Amino acid sequence: MVDTALADIGWMDVKTVITGICLVIGCFFIIVASIGIIRFPDFYSRIHPAGKTDTLGQSMVLIGLMVYEGFSLVSVKLLIIIIFIFIANPTATHALANAAYVAGLKPWQKGDRRK
Amino acid sequence: MFESAALAIILSAILVLYRGIRGPRICDRVLAINVIGTKTVVLIALIGFIYERPHFMDIALAYALINFIATIAFLKYREMGRLD
């Protein structure tokens, strides 16, 4: 009885559920990163959600797509995209912070006006 | 499922676009453009899964490369004043 119930669930449903969970976590992190980019008080704190939270959210969405696809050429391409985003996105934010520091932007301190 | 995720990503891109329009200095605008570009990579992959076209993954990979190169090139131009 239990065996037939487990067989009815099937492998496809398990894959779909895991994909849904990964997509929900990824979309949550992406929306939180967007709210952080709007709400934080200055530039140096704004690159914090852009560098960390956004990378994690997009990688979770792409991992969900990989689980849904299974093992094929498409999932290998998705894995390459994930590795590239993991390397390139923090590098771009580091270059942004370096450029702002060279340009002479002072960090925000408590009590300053939000800009 | 994929449609809902695509809608959430479009909504967050619109939220970031506010920072791109209003951002007081140019660093904020470049940051917003970079974030919107990486969201577009995920959106292209999701559209490929919605319409069941696996060729969209190649477009997403090329878009990720172009987005990174564009950000680095613009920052180098801002720092050095030239691109060669």
N, CA and C atoms of all chains as a GROMACS GRO file, in nm:
protein
  597
    1MET      N    1   0.084  -0.121   0.000
    1MET     CA    2   0.000   0.000   0.000
    1MET      C    3   0.087   0.125   0.000
    2VAL      N    4   0.183   0.122   0.092
    2VAL     CA    5   0.273   0.238   0.099
    2VAL      C    6   0.356   0.250  -0.028
    3ASP      N    7   0.397   0.132  -0.081
    3ASP     CA    8   0.480   0.135  -0.201
    3ASP      C    9   0.404   0.194  -0.319
    4THR      N   10   0.277   0.159  -0.334
    4THR     CA   11   0.201   0.216  -0.446
    4THR      C   12   0.181   0.366  -0.427
    5ALA      N   13   0.162   0.409  -0.299
    5ALA     CA   14   0.146   0.553  -0.277
    5ALA      C   15   0.274   0.627  -0.315
    6LEU      N   16   0.388   0.572  -0.278
    6LEU     CA   17   0.515   0.635  -0.314
    6LEU      C   18   0.535   0.634  -0.465
    7ALA      N   19   0.491   0.527  -0.529
    7ALA     CA   20   0.507   0.521  -0.674
    7ALA      C   21   0.416   0.622  -0.743
    8ASP      N   22   0.298   0.649  -0.681
    8ASP     CA   23   0.208   0.747  -0.742
    8ASP      C   24   0.267   0.888  -0.737
    9ILE      N   25   0.342   0.915  -0.627
    9ILE     CA   26   0.399   1.049  -0.618
    9ILE      C   27   0.495   1.073  -0.734
   10GLY      N   28   0.584   0.975  -0.757
   10GLY     CA   29   0.668   0.983  -0.876
   10GLY      C   30   0.785   1.077  -0.860
   11TRP      N   31   0.880   1.063  -0.951
   11TRP     CA   32   1.001   1.144  -0.946
   11TRP      C   33   0.975   1.285  -0.999
   12MET      N   34   0.882   1.298  -1.092
   12MET     CA   35   0.854   1.429  -1.152
   12MET      C   36   0.801   1.528  -1.050
   13ASP      N   37   0.714   1.481  -0.959
   13ASP     CA   38   0.657   1.572  -0.860
   13ASP      C   39   0.762   1.619  -0.761
   14VAL      N   40   0.852   1.527  -0.723
   14VAL     CA   41   0.959   1.566  -0.631
   14VAL      C   42   1.046   1.675  -0.694
   15LYS      N   43   1.078   1.656  -0.824
   15LYS     CA   44   1.157   1.757  -0.894
   15LYS      C   45   1.084   1.891  -0.898
   16THR      N   46   0.952   1.886  -0.924
   16THR     CA   47   0.876   2.010  -0.932
   16THR      C   48   0.873   2.082  -0.798
   17VAL      N   49   0.857   2.004  -0.689
   17VAL     CA   50   0.852   2.066  -0.556
   17VAL      C   51   0.985   2.130  -0.523
   18ILE      N   52   1.097   2.060  -0.551
   18ILE     CA   53   1.229   2.118  -0.522
   18ILE      C   54   1.252   2.244  -0.606
   19THR      N   55   1.208   2.239  -0.732
   19THR     CA   56   1.220   2.357  -0.818
   19THR      C   57   1.142   2.475  -0.762
   20GLY      N   58   1.017   2.447  -0.716
   20GLY     CA   59   0.936   2.556  -0.659
   20GLY      C   60   0.999   2.617  -0.537
   21ILE      N   61   1.054   2.533  -0.449
   21ILE     CA   62   1.118   2.585  -0.327
   21ILE      C   63   1.237   2.673  -0.364
   22CYS      N   64   1.320   2.626  -0.459
   22CYS     CA   65   1.437   2.705  -0.499
   22CYS      C   66   1.393   2.838  -0.563
   23LEU      N   67   1.287   2.834  -0.644
   23LEU     CA   68   1.241   2.957  -0.709
   23LEU      C   69   1.188   3.056  -0.606
   24VAL      N   70   1.114   3.004  -0.504
   24VAL     CA   71   1.059   3.095  -0.402
   24VAL      C   72   1.172   3.160  -0.322
   25ILE      N   73   1.272   3.079  -0.281
   25ILE     CA   74   1.384   3.136  -0.205
   25ILE      C   75   1.459   3.239  -0.290
   26GLY      N   76   1.482   3.207  -0.418
   26GLY     CA   77   1.554   3.299  -0.504
   26GLY      C   78   1.479   3.429  -0.527
   27CYS      N   79   1.346   3.421  -0.550
   27CYS     CA   80   1.269   3.543  -0.571
   27CYS      C   81   1.263   3.627  -0.445
   28PHE      N   82   1.257   3.560  -0.328
   28PHE     CA   83   1.259   3.634  -0.201
   28PHE      C   84   1.388   3.714  -0.188
   29PHE      N   85   1.502   3.649  -0.216
   29PHE     CA   86   1.629   3.719  -0.202
   29PHE      C   87   1.642   3.831  -0.304
   30ILE      N   88   1.590   3.810  -0.426
   30ILE     CA   89   1.602   3.913  -0.529
   30ILE      C   90   1.520   4.036  -0.490
   31ILE      N   91   1.397   4.014  -0.439
   31ILE     CA   92   1.314   4.130  -0.401
   31ILE      C   93   1.372   4.201  -0.280
   32VAL      N   94   1.428   4.124  -0.184
   32VAL     CA   95   1.490   4.186  -0.067
   32VAL      C   96   1.610   4.271  -0.110
   33ALA      N   97   1.688   4.220  -0.208
   33ALA     CA   98   1.803   4.298  -0.257
   33ALA      C   99   1.757   4.428  -0.322
   34SER      N  100   1.645   4.423  -0.397
   34SER     CA  101   1.597   4.545  -0.461
   34SER      C  102   1.551   4.647  -0.358
   35ILE      N  103   1.481   4.600  -0.253
   35ILE     CA  104   1.437   4.692  -0.149
   35ILE      C  105   1.558   4.753  -0.077
   36GLY      N  106   1.663   4.670  -0.057
   36GLY     CA  107   1.784   4.722   0.007
   36GLY      C  108   1.853   4.826  -0.079
   37ILE      N  109   1.856   4.805  -0.211
   37ILE     CA  110   1.920   4.905  -0.298
   37ILE      C  111   1.842   5.036  -0.294
   38ILE      N  112   1.710   5.030  -0.277
   38ILE     CA  113   1.635   5.154  -0.267
   38ILE      C  114   1.655   5.219  -0.130
   39ARG      N  115   1.657   5.140  -0.021
   39ARG     CA  116   1.640   5.197   0.112
   39ARG      C  117   1.769   5.236   0.182
   40PHE      N  118   1.883   5.177   0.145
   40PHE     CA  119   2.005   5.203   0.221
   40PHE      C  120   2.051   5.347   0.202
   41PRO      N  121   2.121   5.403   0.304
   41PRO     CA  122   2.141   5.548   0.303
   41PRO      C  123   2.248   5.600   0.207
   42ASP      N  124   2.354   5.524   0.178
   42ASP     CA  125   2.453   5.580   0.087
   42ASP      C  126   2.509   5.472  -0.005
   43PHE      N  127   2.604   5.511  -0.089
   43PHE     CA  128   2.648   5.421  -0.195
   43PHE      C  129   2.718   5.298  -0.140
   44TYR      N  130   2.807   5.318  -0.041
   44TYR     CA  131   2.885   5.204   0.008
   44TYR      C  132   2.798   5.100   0.077
   45SER      N  133   2.689   5.142   0.137
   45SER     CA  134   2.598   5.041   0.192
   45SER      C  135   2.504   4.985   0.087
   46ARG      N  136   2.486   5.058  -0.025
   46ARG     CA  137   2.397   5.007  -0.131
   46ARG      C  138   2.462   4.894  -0.210
   47ILE      N  139   2.597   4.893  -0.218
   47ILE     CA  140   2.658   4.784  -0.293
   47ILE      C  141   2.658   4.655  -0.214
   48HIS      N  142   2.622   4.661  -0.086
   48HIS     CA  143   2.616   4.537  -0.007
   48HIS      C  144   2.503   4.444  -0.052
   49PRO      N  145   2.376   4.491  -0.066
   49PRO     CA  146   2.274   4.400  -0.122
   49PRO      C  147   2.300   4.364  -0.267
   50ALA      N  148   2.360   4.457  -0.343
   50ALA     CA  149   2.383   4.426  -0.485
   50ALA      C  150   2.488   4.318  -0.501
   51GLY      N  151   2.587   4.313  -0.411
   51GLY     CA  152   2.694   4.217  -0.428
   51GLY      C  153   2.664   4.080  -0.373
   52LYS      N  154   2.597   4.075  -0.258
   52LYS     CA  155   2.579   3.945  -0.192
   52LYS      C  156   2.441   3.887  -0.215
   53THR      N  157   2.338   3.964  -0.176
   53THR     CA  158   2.202   3.909  -0.178
   53THR      C  159   2.155   3.880  -0.319
   54ASP      N  160   2.187   3.971  -0.411
   54ASP     CA  161   2.141   3.952  -0.547
   54ASP      C  162   2.207   3.830  -0.612
   55THR      N  163   2.337   3.811  -0.585
   55THR     CA  164   2.407   3.694  -0.639
   55THR      C  165   2.344   3.564  -0.589
   56LEU      N  166   2.316   3.560  -0.458
   56LEU     CA  167   2.257   3.438  -0.402
   56LEU      C  168   2.118   3.412  -0.460
   57GLY      N  169   2.035   3.519  -0.473
   57GLY     CA  170   1.900   3.500  -0.525
   57GLY      C  171   1.900   3.449  -0.668
   58GLN      N  172   1.983   3.512  -0.753
   58GLN     CA  173   1.984   3.468  -0.893
   58GLN      C  174   2.040   3.327  -0.906
   59SER      N  175   2.141   3.294  -0.823
   59SER     CA  176   2.193   3.157  -0.828
   59SER      C  177   2.089   3.056  -0.783
   60MET      N  178   2.006   3.093  -0.683
   60MET     CA  179   1.903   2.999  -0.638
   60MET      C  180   1.800   2.976  -0.747
   61VAL      N  181   1.759   3.083  -0.819
   61VAL     CA  182   1.664   3.066  -0.929
   61VAL      C  183   1.722   2.974  -1.037
   62LEU      N  184   1.850   2.995  -1.070
   62LEU     CA  185   1.911   2.913  -1.176
   62LEU      C  186   1.931   2.769  -1.128
   63ILE      N  187   1.959   2.749  -0.997
   63ILE     CA  188   1.969   2.612  -0.945
   63ILE      C  189   1.834   2.542  -0.954
   64GLY      N  190   1.725   2.616  -0.928
   64GLY     CA  191   1.592   2.558  -0.945
   64GLY      C  192   1.567   2.514  -1.088
   65LEU      N  193   1.609   2.599  -1.184
   65LEU     CA  194   1.593   2.561  -1.325
   65LEU      C  195   1.676   2.437  -1.358
   66MET      N  196   1.798   2.428  -1.299
   66MET     CA  197   1.882   2.311  -1.322
   66MET      C  198   1.816   2.183  -1.272
   67VAL      N  199   1.757   2.191  -1.152
   67VAL     CA  200   1.689   2.073  -1.096
   67VAL      C  201   1.572   2.032  -1.183
   68TYR      N  202   1.498   2.132  -1.236
   68TYR     CA  203   1.384   2.102  -1.321
   68TYR      C  204   1.427   2.036  -1.451
   69GLU      N  205   1.541   2.080  -1.505
   69GLU     CA  206   1.584   2.030  -1.635
   69GLU      C  207   1.640   1.888  -1.627
   70GLY      N  208   1.707   1.856  -1.514
   70GLY     CA  209   1.773   1.727  -1.509
   70GLY      C  210   1.914   1.739  -1.565
   71PHE      N  211   1.976   1.625  -1.595
   71PHE     CA  212   2.114   1.630  -1.642
   71PHE      C  213   2.116   1.632  -1.794
   72SER      N  214   2.148   1.748  -1.852
   72SER     CA  215   2.156   1.760  -1.997
   72SER      C  216   2.248   1.877  -2.030
   73LEU      N  217   2.256   1.910  -2.158
   73LEU     CA  218   2.344   2.020  -2.199
   73LEU      C  219   2.294   2.154  -2.146
   74VAL      N  220   2.160   2.168  -2.137
   74VAL     CA  221   2.103   2.293  -2.088
   74VAL      C  222   2.143   2.318  -1.943
   75SER      N  223   2.142   2.212  -1.861
   75SER     CA  224   2.179   2.231  -1.720
   75SER      C  225   2.328   2.260  -1.706
   76VAL      N  226   2.410   2.207  -1.797
   76VAL     CA  227   2.552   2.242  -1.794
   76VAL      C  228   2.572   2.389  -1.827
   77LYS      N  229   2.495   2.439  -1.927
   77LYS     CA  230   2.503   2.583  -1.959
   77LYS      C  231   2.457   2.667  -1.840
   78LEU      N  232   2.350   2.621  -1.772
   78LEU     CA  233   2.302   2.695  -1.654
   78LEU      C  234   2.409   2.695  -1.545
   79LEU      N  235   2.480   2.582  -1.529
   79LEU     CA  236   2.588   2.576  -1.429
   79LEU      C  237   2.700   2.673  -1.465
   80ILE      N  238   2.731   2.685  -1.594
   80ILE     CA  239   2.834   2.781  -1.636
   80ILE      C  240   2.789   2.923  -1.605
   81ILE      N  241   2.659   2.953  -1.629
   81ILE     CA  242   2.607   3.087  -1.598
   81ILE      C  243   2.618   3.114  -1.448
   82ILE      N  244   2.585   3.012  -1.364
   82ILE     CA  245   2.590   3.030  -1.219
   82ILE      C  246   2.734   3.059  -1.175
   83ILE      N  247   2.830   2.981  -1.227
   83ILE     CA  248   2.970   3.004  -1.188
   83ILE      C  249   3.016   3.142  -1.231
   84PHE      N  250   2.976   3.183  -1.352
   84PHE     CA  251   3.017   3.315  -1.399
   84PHE      C  252   2.956   3.425  -1.315
   85ILE      N  253   2.826   3.410  -1.278
   85ILE     CA  254   2.763   3.514  -1.195
   85ILE      C  255   2.830   3.520  -1.058
   86PHE      N  256   2.866   3.401  -1.003
   86PHE     CA  257   2.931   3.399  -0.872
   86PHE      C  258   3.066   3.468  -0.877
   87ILE      N  259   3.136   3.462  -0.990
   87ILE     CA  260   3.266   3.530  -0.997
   87ILE      C  261   3.248   3.677  -1.036
   88ALA      N  262   3.161   3.704  -1.135
   88ALA     CA  263   3.160   3.836  -1.197
   88ALA      C  264   3.086   3.940  -1.116
   89ASN      N  265   2.978   3.900  -1.047
   89ASN     CA  266   2.895   4.000  -0.979
   89ASN      C  267   2.969   4.065  -0.862
   90PRO      N  268   3.035   3.987  -0.771
   90PRO     CA  269   3.115   4.054  -0.667
   90PRO      C  270   3.234   4.130  -0.723
   91THR      N  271   3.292   4.083  -0.835
   91THR     CA  272   3.402   4.158  -0.896
   91THR      C  273   3.354   4.295  -0.944
   92ALA      N  274   3.236   4.298  -1.006
   92ALA     CA  275   3.183   4.426  -1.055
   92ALA      C  276   3.154   4.520  -0.939
   93THR      N  277   3.099   4.468  -0.829
   93THR     CA  278   3.072   4.556  -0.715
   93THR      C  279   3.201   4.604  -0.650
   94HIS      N  280   3.303   4.517  -0.648
   94HIS     CA  281   3.432   4.561  -0.594
   94HIS      C  282   3.492   4.672  -0.680
   95ALA      N  283   3.480   4.657  -0.814
   95ALA     CA  284   3.531   4.762  -0.902
   95ALA      C  285   3.454   4.892  -0.882
   96LEU      N  286   3.322   4.881  -0.859
   96LEU     CA  287   3.241   5.000  -0.832
   96LEU      C  288   3.287   5.070  -0.706
   97ALA      N  289   3.310   4.992  -0.598
   97ALA     CA  290   3.353   5.052  -0.472
   97ALA      C  291   3.490   5.117  -0.488
   98ASN      N  292   3.578   5.051  -0.564
   98ASN     CA  293   3.711   5.106  -0.586
   98ASN      C  294   3.703   5.237  -0.663
   99ALA      N  295   3.617   5.240  -0.767
   99ALA     CA  296   3.604   5.361  -0.847
   99ALA      C  297   3.548   5.476  -0.764
  100ALA      N  298   3.449   5.445  -0.678
  100ALA     CA  299   3.391   5.550  -0.594
  100ALA      C  300   3.494   5.600  -0.493
  101TYR      N  301   3.577   5.510  -0.440
  101TYR     CA  302   3.678   5.550  -0.342
  101TYR      C  303   3.786   5.636  -0.406
  102VAL      N  304   3.826   5.599  -0.529
  102VAL     CA  305   3.926   5.679  -0.600
  102VAL      C  306   3.870   5.816  -0.634
  103ALA      N  307   3.738   5.821  -0.666
  103ALA     CA  308   3.676   5.948  -0.699
  103ALA      C  309   3.656   6.037  -0.577
  104GLY      N  310   3.680   5.982  -0.454
  104GLY     CA  311   3.676   6.066  -0.336
  104GLY      C  312   3.541   6.072  -0.267
  105LEU      N  313   3.460   5.967  -0.281
  105LEU     CA  314   3.330   5.965  -0.213
  105LEU      C  315   3.349   5.924  -0.068
  106LYS      N  316   3.299   6.008   0.024
  106LYS     CA  317   3.313   5.979   0.167
  106LYS      C  318   3.201   5.888   0.214
  107PRO      N  319   3.230   5.790   0.302
  107PRO     CA  320   3.123   5.704   0.353
  107PRO      C  321   3.025   5.780   0.440
  108TRP      N  322   2.902   5.730   0.443
  108TRP     CA  323   2.795   5.789   0.524
  108TRP      C  324   2.819   5.756   0.670
  109GLN      N  325   2.795   5.854   0.758
  109GLN     CA  326   2.806   5.827   0.901
  109GLN      C  327   2.675   5.862   0.969
  110LYS      N  328   2.659   5.807   1.089
  110LYS     CA  329   2.533   5.825   1.160
  110LYS      C  330   2.510   5.972   1.190
  111GLY      N  331   2.393   6.021   1.156
  111GLY     CA  332   2.362   6.161   1.177
  111GLY      C  333   2.368   6.244   1.050
  112ASP      N  334   2.434   6.191   0.946
  112ASP     CA  335   2.436   6.264   0.819
  112ASP      C  336   2.300   6.255   0.752
  113ARG      N  337   2.284   6.342   0.650
  113ARG     CA  338   2.161   6.336   0.572
  113ARG      C  339   2.167   6.215   0.479
  114ARG      N  340   2.052   6.149   0.460
  114ARG     CA  341   2.049   6.036   0.365
  114ARG      C  342   2.059   6.089   0.224
  115LYS      N  343   2.145   6.025   0.144
  115LYS     CA  344   2.161   6.075   0.008
  115LYS      C  345   2.157   5.961  -0.091
  116MET      N  346   0.437   2.853  -1.243
  116MET     CA  347   0.552   2.859  -1.153
  116MET      C  348   0.662   2.949  -1.212
  117PHE      N  349   0.704   2.920  -1.335
  117PHE     CA  350   0.806   3.005  -1.396
  117PHE      C  351   0.753   3.145  -1.424
  118GLU      N  352   0.623   3.154  -1.459
  118GLU     CA  353   0.565   3.286  -1.486
  118GLU      C  354   0.566   3.373  -1.361
  119SER      N  355   0.535   3.312  -1.244
  119SER     CA  356   0.535   3.388  -1.120
  119SER      C  357   0.675   3.438  -1.086
  120ALA      N  358   0.775   3.351  -1.105
  120ALA     CA  359   0.913   3.393  -1.078
  120ALA      C  360   0.954   3.506  -1.173
  121ALA      N  361   0.913   3.496  -1.300
  121ALA     CA  362   0.947   3.602  -1.395
  121ALA      C  363   0.881   3.733  -1.356
  122LEU      N  364   0.755   3.727  -1.308
  122LEU     CA  365   0.687   3.849  -1.264
  122LEU      C  366   0.757   3.910  -1.144
  123ALA      N  367   0.802   3.826  -1.049
  123ALA     CA  368   0.873   3.879  -0.931
  123ALA      C  369   1.003   3.946  -0.972
  124ILE      N  370   1.074   3.886  -1.069
  124ILE     CA  371   1.201   3.945  -1.112
  124ILE      C  372   1.177   4.077  -1.185
  125ILE      N  373   1.069   4.085  -1.266
  125ILE     CA  374   1.038   4.211  -1.334
  125ILE      C  375   1.002   4.319  -1.233
  126LEU      N  376   0.927   4.280  -1.128
  126LEU     CA  377   0.890   4.377  -1.023
  126LEU      C  378   1.014   4.431  -0.953
  127SER      N  379   1.109   4.341  -0.921
  127SER     CA  380   1.230   4.389  -0.853
  127SER      C  381   1.316   4.474  -0.946
  128ALA      N  382   1.313   4.444  -1.077
  128ALA     CA  383   1.388   4.529  -1.172
  128ALA      C  384   1.328   4.669  -1.177
  129ILE      N  385   1.193   4.677  -1.168
  129ILE     CA  386   1.129   4.810  -1.166
  129ILE      C  387   1.168   4.885  -1.039
  130LEU      N  388   1.178   4.813  -0.923
  130LEU     CA  389   1.220   4.877  -0.799
  130LEU      C  390   1.361   4.932  -0.812
  131VAL      N  391   1.452   4.855  -0.875
  131VAL     CA  392   1.590   4.902  -0.890
  131VAL      C  393   1.597   5.018  -0.988
  132LEU      N  394   1.506   5.020  -1.087
  132LEU     CA  395   1.505   5.128  -1.185
  132LEU      C  396   1.482   5.264  -1.119
  133TYR      N  397   1.410   5.264  -1.005
  133TYR     CA  398   1.391   5.388  -0.930
  133TYR      C  399   1.526   5.444  -0.886
  134ARG      N  400   1.615   5.355  -0.835
  134ARG     CA  401   1.747   5.401  -0.794
  134ARG      C  402   1.829   5.446  -0.914
  135GLY      N  403   1.809   5.381  -1.028
  135GLY     CA  404   1.882   5.422  -1.147
  135GLY      C  405   1.841   5.559  -1.197
  136ILE      N  406   1.711   5.593  -1.183
  136ILE     CA  407   1.667   5.724  -1.229
  136ILE      C  408   1.705   5.832  -1.128
  137ARG      N  409   1.687   5.804  -0.997
  137ARG     CA  410   1.701   5.908  -0.897
  137ARG      C  411   1.842   5.919  -0.844
  138GLY      N  412   1.922   5.810  -0.851
  138GLY     CA  413   2.052   5.802  -0.787
  138GLY      C  414   2.132   5.930  -0.790
  139PRO      N  415   2.175   5.981  -0.674
  139PRO     CA  416   2.232   6.116  -0.674
  139PRO      C  417   2.363   6.127  -0.750
  140ARG      N  418   2.442   6.020  -0.754
  140ARG     CA  419   2.567   6.030  -0.830
  140ARG      C  420   2.577   5.913  -0.926
  141ILE      N  421   2.682   5.919  -1.010
  141ILE     CA  422   2.686   5.828  -1.125
  141ILE      C  423   2.713   5.684  -1.081
  142CYS      N  424   2.778   5.665  -0.965
  142CYS     CA  425   2.805   5.530  -0.916
  142CYS      C  426   2.675   5.454  -0.890
  143ASP      N  427   2.574   5.526  -0.834
  143ASP     CA  428   2.446   5.460  -0.807
  143ASP      C  429   2.379   5.415  -0.935
  144ARG      N  430   2.391   5.499  -1.039
  144ARG     CA  431   2.328   5.461  -1.167
  144ARG      C  432   2.396   5.340  -1.228
  145VAL      N  433   2.531   5.336  -1.221
  145VAL     CA  434   2.602   5.220  -1.277
  145VAL      C  435   2.568   5.094  -1.198
  146LEU      N  436   2.557   5.109  -1.065
  146LEU     CA  437   2.518   4.994  -0.981
  146LEU      C  438   2.379   4.942  -1.020
  147ALA      N  439   2.284   5.035  -1.041
  147ALA     CA  440   2.149   4.993  -1.077
  147ALA      C  441   2.147   4.924  -1.213
  148ILE      N  442   2.225   4.977  -1.308
  148ILE     CA  443   2.228   4.915  -1.441
  148ILE      C  444   2.288   4.776  -1.434
  149ASN      N  445   2.393   4.759  -1.351
  149ASN     CA  446   2.456   4.627  -1.336
  149ASN      C  447   2.358   4.527  -1.277
  150VAL      N  448   2.284   4.571  -1.174
  150VAL     CA  449   2.189   4.479  -1.109
  150VAL      C  450   2.076   4.442  -1.204
  151ILE      N  451   2.025   4.542  -1.280
  151ILE     CA  452   1.918   4.512  -1.375
  151ILE      C  453   1.968   4.415  -1.483
  152GLY      N  454   2.096   4.431  -1.525
  152GLY     CA  455   2.150   4.340  -1.626
  152GLY      C  456   2.158   4.198  -1.577
  153THR      N  457   2.202   4.179  -1.451
  153THR     CA  458   2.209   4.041  -1.402
  153THR      C  459   2.070   3.984  -1.379
  154LYS      N  460   1.973   4.069  -1.344
  154LYS     CA  461   1.836   4.018  -1.337
  154LYS      C  462   1.786   3.977  -1.475
  155THR      N  463   1.829   4.049  -1.579
  155THR     CA  464   1.786   4.016  -1.714
  155THR      C  465   1.838   3.879  -1.757
  156VAL      N  466   1.959   3.842  -1.710
  156VAL     CA  467   2.013   3.709  -1.743
  156VAL      C  468   1.919   3.600  -1.692
  157VAL      N  469   1.877   3.615  -1.564
  157VAL     CA  470   1.787   3.515  -1.506
  157VAL      C  471   1.652   3.516  -1.578
  158LEU      N  472   1.608   3.637  -1.616
  158LEU     CA  473   1.478   3.648  -1.684
  158LEU      C  474   1.481   3.580  -1.821
  159ILE      N  475   1.593   3.593  -1.892
  159ILE     CA  476   1.604   3.527  -2.023
  159ILE      C  477   1.602   3.375  -2.006
  160ALA      N  478   1.671   3.325  -1.901
  160ALA     CA  479   1.669   3.180  -1.877
  160ALA      C  480   1.528   3.132  -1.844
  161LEU      N  481   1.454   3.213  -1.763
  161LEU     CA  482   1.316   3.174  -1.729
  161LEU      C  483   1.227   3.176  -1.852
  162ILE      N  484   1.245   3.275  -1.940
  162ILE     CA  485   1.163   3.281  -2.063
  162ILE      C  486   1.193   3.160  -2.151
  163GLY      N  487   1.321   3.118  -2.155
  163GLY     CA  488   1.353   2.998  -2.228
  163GLY      C  489   1.283   2.875  -2.175
  164PHE      N  490   1.264   2.869  -2.042
  164PHE     CA  491   1.192   2.755  -1.986
  164PHE      C  492   1.042   2.768  -2.006
  165ILE      N  493   0.989   2.893  -2.005
  165ILE     CA  494   0.844   2.911  -2.023
  165ILE      C  495   0.803   2.867  -2.162
  166TYR      N  496   0.879   2.913  -2.265
  166TYR     CA  497   0.843   2.879  -2.403
  166TYR      C  498   0.909   2.751  -2.451
  167GLU      N  499   0.984   2.682  -2.361
  167GLU     CA  500   1.049   2.554  -2.390
  167GLU      C  501   1.142   2.565  -2.510
  168ARG      N  502   1.227   2.666  -2.506
  168ARG     CA  503   1.328   2.683  -2.609
  168ARG      C  504   1.464   2.682  -2.542
  169PRO      N  505   1.539   2.572  -2.555
  169PRO     CA  506   1.668   2.564  -2.483
  169PRO      C  507   1.776   2.655  -2.540
  170HIS      N  508   1.755   2.716  -2.660
  170HIS     CA  509   1.858   2.802  -2.716
  170HIS      C  510   1.874   2.930  -2.637
  171PHE      N  511   1.774   2.963  -2.554
  171PHE     CA  512   1.781   3.087  -2.479
  171PHE      C  513   1.894   3.086  -2.377
  172MET      N  514   1.942   2.967  -2.337
  172MET     CA  515   2.053   2.962  -2.241
  172MET      C  516   2.179   3.023  -2.301
  173ASP      N  517   2.202   3.003  -2.432
  173ASP     CA  518   2.318   3.064  -2.496
  173ASP      C  519   2.308   3.216  -2.492
  174ILE      N  520   2.184   3.266  -2.518
  174ILE     CA  521   2.164   3.412  -2.514
  174ILE      C  522   2.190   3.464  -2.373
  175ALA      N  523   2.144   3.389  -2.271
  175ALA     CA  524   2.166   3.433  -2.132
  175ALA      C  525   2.314   3.436  -2.098
  176LEU      N  526   2.388   3.335  -2.144
  176LEU     CA  527   2.532   3.331  -2.118
  176LEU      C  528   2.602   3.450  -2.184
  177ALA      N  529   2.568   3.478  -2.311
  177ALA     CA  530   2.629   3.591  -2.381
  177ALA      C  531   2.592   3.723  -2.314
  178TYR      N  532   2.466   3.732  -2.265
  178TYR     CA  533   2.423   3.856  -2.199
  178TYR      C  534   2.499   3.877  -2.069
  179ALA      N  535   2.527   3.769  -1.994
  179ALA     CA  536   2.603   3.782  -1.870
  179ALA      C  537   2.744   3.834  -1.900
  180LEU      N  538   2.809   3.779  -2.004
  180LEU     CA  539   2.942   3.826  -2.040
  180LEU      C  540   2.941   3.973  -2.080
  181ILE      N  541   2.843   4.012  -2.165
  181ILE     CA  542   2.838   4.150  -2.213
  181ILE      C  543   2.812   4.247  -2.098
  182ASN      N  544   2.726   4.207  -2.004
  182ASN     CA  545   2.692   4.293  -1.891
  182ASN      C  546   2.815   4.320  -1.805
  183PHE      N  547   2.892   4.215  -1.776
  183PHE     CA  548   3.012   4.231  -1.694
  183PHE      C  549   3.114   4.320  -1.764
  184ILE      N  550   3.136   4.294  -1.895
  184ILE     CA  551   3.234   4.373  -1.971
  184ILE      C  552   3.192   4.520  -1.975
  185ALA      N  553   3.059   4.546  -1.990
  185ALA     CA  554   3.012   4.684  -2.000
  185ALA      C  555   3.039   4.758  -1.870
  186THR      N  556   3.009   4.693  -1.755
  186THR     CA  557   3.032   4.759  -1.627
  186THR      C  558   3.180   4.790  -1.605
  187ILE      N  559   3.266   4.689  -1.632
  187ILE     CA  560   3.409   4.709  -1.609
  187ILE      C  561   3.462   4.818  -1.703
  188ALA      N  562   3.416   4.818  -1.830
  188ALA     CA  563   3.464   4.918  -1.924
  188ALA      C  564   3.423   5.058  -1.884
  189PHE      N  565   3.297   5.073  -1.840
  189PHE     CA  566   3.252   5.207  -1.799
  189PHE      C  567   3.329   5.256  -1.677
  190LEU      N  568   3.355   5.166  -1.581
  190LEU     CA  569   3.429   5.209  -1.461
  190LEU      C  570   3.573   5.245  -1.496
  191LYS      N  571   3.634   5.169  -1.589
  191LYS     CA  572   3.770   5.202  -1.629
  191LYS      C  573   3.773   5.338  -1.698
  192TYR      N  574   3.670   5.365  -1.779
  192TYR     CA  575   3.663   5.496  -1.844
  192TYR      C  576   3.648   5.607  -1.743
  193ARG      N  577   3.570   5.582  -1.636
  193ARG     CA  578   3.553   5.684  -1.533
  193ARG      C  579   3.682   5.707  -1.457
  194GLU      N  580   3.758   5.599  -1.431
  194GLU     CA  581   3.878   5.614  -1.351
  194GLU      C  582   3.992   5.674  -1.432
  195MET      N  583   4.016   5.620  -1.553
  195MET     CA  584   4.134   5.659  -1.630
  195MET      C  585   4.106   5.778  -1.721
  196GLY      N  586   3.980   5.794  -1.765
  196GLY     CA  587   3.951   5.900  -1.860
  196GLY      C  588   3.968   5.858  -2.004
  197ARG      N  589   4.014   5.734  -2.026
  197ARG     CA  590   4.027   5.682  -2.162
  197ARG      C  591   4.014   5.530  -2.155
  198LEU      N  592   4.003   5.466  -2.273
  198LEU     CA  593   3.974   5.323  -2.274
  198LEU      C  594   4.085   5.237  -2.333
  199ASP      N  595   4.190   5.296  -2.389
  199ASP     CA  596   4.292   5.213  -2.452
  199ASP      C  597   4.391   5.159  -2.349
   0.00000   0.00000   0.00000
